[in-house]
Every structure is written in C-alpha cells, then in structure tokens.
Amino acid sequence: MAELSQVLSQVLVLAEGFGIAMPPARQTIYAECLADLPLERLRQGVVHLLKSRTFAGNLPSIAEIREAAGGNVNDRNIVSRDGSRIMGVSPHPRAEILVQVAAET
C-alpha cells in the first residue's frame, strides 16, 4: 500500500496532464480510493492514461485509473455514502472518511 502523499502526487500529475483543477476534497477521494494499489502500478497506469486517452477535458474516473493500473473489479473500492457493500465488494477500509468528505462537498 502506497503512502497517501505519493498517491496524491500521481493523482495531481494526472489532473495536470488533463488540464483539470481538482478541489481538495476530490483530491482526497481519489487518493483514498487508489491508495491500496502498488505505487509502481499506479504510476504505470497514470502514464498509460496520459499517453493513450483520446479525450481530454475531464479527469479519468477512479475505476478507469484502477483499470489502467491493472486493477480489477475484485479490488476496486466501491462504497455507497454509508460505506455499505455494493455489488458484493467489501467497503473501503476508510469508507467513513470518504463518506465524510463526500458529505462536505
């Protein structure tokens, strides 16, 4: 598991590459949902998206980033606002934080 600051750095590289300004709350959500990926895989996914994504103007979704980093449906962090399971996937270990951040935005 990568450190949150390292993950956030990769998220900001992606945002800059696509010309997107990210509010702090969105930065936190993205970083938290990607933090369980190995850092090198995340870096490779970010580079892949920057090189291959054909449309700009919006940031790739968390699921899109996870897929580019070699993630799959079994390791995605999909949570509802209350942190409960969705589609049989266990809630993110920090679901409470994600719910709190989402509620503040």
C-alpha positions in Angstrom: 0.0 0.0 0.0 1.4 3.3 -1.1 1.6 6.4 1.2 -1.2 8.8 0.6 1.1 11.6 -0.3 2.7 9.5 -3.1 -0.7 8.5 -4.4 -1.9 12.1 -4.3 1.2 13.2 -6.2 0.2 10.7 -9.0 -3.4 12.0 -9.0 -2.2 15.6 -9.4 0.1 14.6 -12.3 -2.9 13.1 -14.0 -5.0 16.2 -13.3 -2.3 18.5 -14.6 -1.9 16.3 -17.7 -5.6 16.7 -18.5 -5.7 20.3 -17.5 -8.2 19.8 -14.6 -8.2 21.7 -11.4 -9.1 19.4 -8.5 -10.7 20.7 -5.3 -9.0 19.4 -2.2 -12.0 17.2 -1.3 -11.9 15.5 -4.7 -8.1 15.0 -4.4 -8.7 13.2 -1.1 -11.4 11.0 -2.5 -9.2 9.9 -5.5 -6.1 9.4 -3.3 -8.0 7.3 -0.7 -9.6 5.1 -3.4 -6.3 4.5 -5.1 -4.1 4.1 -2.0 -4.3 0.3 -2.0 -2.7 -0.1 -5.4 1.1 -0.7 -5.5 2.7 2.7 -6.3 4.6 1.5 -9.4 1.4 0.0 -10.9 -0.4 3.4 -10.2 2.5 5.3 -11.9 2.3 3.0 -14.9 -1.5 3.4 -15.1 -1.1 7.2 -14.9 1.4 7.2 -17.7 -0.7 4.9 -19.8 -3.8 7.2 -19.4 -1.7 10.3 -20.3 -0.4 8.6 -23.4 -3.4 6.8 -24.6 -6.6 8.5 -23.5 -8.1 10.2 -26.6 -10.3 12.8 -24.9 -9.3 15.5 -22.5 -11.3 18.0 -20.6 -12.3 15.6 -17.8 -10.4 13.5 -15.3 -10.5 9.8 -15.7 -12.7 8.1 -13.2 -11.3 6.2 -10.2 -12.4 3.0 -11.9 -10.7 4.0 -15.1 -7.4 4.7 -13.3 -7.6 1.4 -11.4 -8.2 -0.4 -14.6 -5.2 1.3 -16.3 -3.1 0.3 -13.3 -4.0 -3.3 -13.7 -6.8 -3.3 -11.1 -9.9 -5.4 -11.5 -13.4 -5.5 -10.2 -12.4 -7.6 -7.2 -10.0 -5.0 -5.8 -12.0 -1.8 -6.6 -13.1 0.2 -3.6 -16.7 0.8 -4.4 -18.7 2.2 -1.5 -22.1 3.9 -1.0 -22.5 7.0 1.1 -23.0 4.9 4.2 -20.0 2.7 3.4 -22.1 -0.4 2.8 -21.3 -3.1 0.2 -22.1 -2.6 -3.4 -22.1 -5.4 -6.0 -20.5 -7.8 -3.4 -17.4 -5.7 -2.9 -16.3 -5.0 0.6 -16.3 -1.4 1.7 -13.2 0.7 1.5 -11.2 0.4 4.8 -11.5 4.2 5.1 -15.2 4.4 3.9 -16.1 6.6 6.9 -13.6 9.2 5.7 -14.8 9.0 2.2 -18.4 9.4 3.2 -17.5 12.4 5.4 -15.5 14.1 2.6 -18.3 13.5 0.1 -20.9 15.0 2.5 -18.8 18.1 2.9 -18.7 18.8 -0.8 
